[in-house]
Amino acid sequence: MVELEWSRAIELPRSAISATEPAGLRYAWVHRAPEQRVLDLYHAALASDDPVPSPWWLRALARGELESRTDAFRVEDRVHRLLSSRPGWEFVPWAADGESGYWEFMPSEGGRAGYRIPTTVLHTDRHQGWIDVLPAHHSSAPQPIAVAGLAGLRARLGEFEAVR
């Protein structure tokens, strides 16, 4: 029963598929329920030994690396403000189950180098900068580049946007 409860907890309404920013995806139970209840259900779901789809921020929060999901939402919103103010970046709302969407730099796809998959910015819980960049590529995904938070992303955007 926990697995069913968890899948309903991360389920988004159909309208979320047309979200244009991370805040437009924050309608699932995990985004609105009391934080401790979310953590309790998440820990119960983890006990099943099956993979548990979950937002990057919830994994970090469960490990004690983030103070609150509000802090995570602030990170997502700041990245969105930065990238949406620059030409070529598009927000993609249809990420993996439970995830928060990602951004693609469209000029890096199909340019001179012929990349089929554009440079992608996504949130991660694998380091406390919370941002990874996947360089434009042809087939299998390259290793993500760990970015040191919003300041690190801002400082390296020229480098990431130069790939076309």
Summary of the structure (lengths in Angstrom):
residues: 164
radius of gyration: 16.3
end to end distance: 47.8
largest distance: 51.2
contacts: 483
relative contact order: 0.13
helix: 45%
strand: 13%
